[in-house]
Amino acid sequence: MKKLSAFALLVLGAALLFGASDEPKFPSLPVAVSGNAVAGLKGGFELFSIMGLGPRKTWDDVTNMVYTMSLGHPTWHKGHPVPGVAGRLGASAAGAKGQIVLMGGSVLDAQGNEIIVPDVNVYIEERRWNRGKDIPVPVDRAVVGVEHDRFVYLIGGRSSNGPVNNVQVYDVEKDTWTQATPFPGTPVFGLAGGVADGAIVIVDGAKPGPAGGPRYVASDECWLGKIDKKDPYKIEWSKVPAHPGPARFGIAGGGSDKDHRIFFSGGTATPHDYKGIAYDRQPAEACTFTFAYDLHHNRWETISQDASDPRADSHILDTMIGPVVLGGMAKDLAATAGVTLLQKR
């Protein structure tokens, strides 16, 4: 990996990504998409954007397309589409053991109803899709992360019966699922977070609203989970203070082992559906806060309060040159093809 990293950085320094400025500039995705799953391989050298909802936000605008890019040759290419007759939105993906594991999500019927599915698809090194074992509790809009390049953590999310606080762990080597220690907070979906340094950080999301009120309201709970070094299914959870900024739903999040941080950006102050319409029927806008949880010092850091390209319904992917947001809903809640490198202060 050290040779690959040195090569990648050398290539990046040759101006394929940098252009005339000092900041790396990623090419946009071929299509605008929100609710897409993202994942990386080879230490963030290969990037994947998988499925999601197109700019029309209709049932027939959900795609099963896969787009891939190598930082050595920064151009997006079509990968093998995800098998099945329909694409999904709100799915989760992660890279482990040289494979991409794609989990859950929902499909839309012609009336716009969301049907949550248990499907697990594994994109293997030969670049073809295999079917993995179904998720025990199917969910969409969950948090995902990887430990020991083997165990994929699927945290929270929305099931057919509502939000859950499950922590479901997929063992890539054995193609098995195990229920880990659930987080003790309010069950939520649309939460954000990630896994790094043997720890999980999750924040916010949506919980059922009160009788006579909006269908879902924001939760402001933040949790830190320490994964047991000997037992990957045992997690010690503790509550942490509220994070900086007002965003509470659909925040882009992701962990970085090399930065020892979980990064967060964007989201909306009120929960919304897949079209970006708030459940309280009020206008929803993407928040401009970017922040991180420092795992070494157990504290929040504000990175930026006025991000120029805020997003909702996206994910943060750790790459060789830093955390990146791929697609999602932009400031006007329109689907975007933008790929943005987050500043780390």
Secondary structure, DSSP 8 states (H G I E B T S, - for coil): -HHHHHHHHHHIIIIITTTTSSS------SS-BBS-EEEEETTTTEEEEEEEE-TT-SGGGEEEEEEEEETTEEEEEE----SSSS--BS-EEEEETTEEEEE--EEE-TT--EEE---EEEE-TTS-EEE----SS--BS-EEEEETTTEEEEE--EETTEEB--EEEEETTTTEEEEE---SS--BBS-EEEEETTEEEEE--EEE--TTS-SEEE---EEEEEE-SS-TT-EEEEEE---SSS--BS-EEEEETTTTEEEEE--BSS-B-TTS-BTTSS---B---EEEEETTTTEEEEEESS-SS--BS--EEEETTEEEEES-B-TTS-BB--EEE----
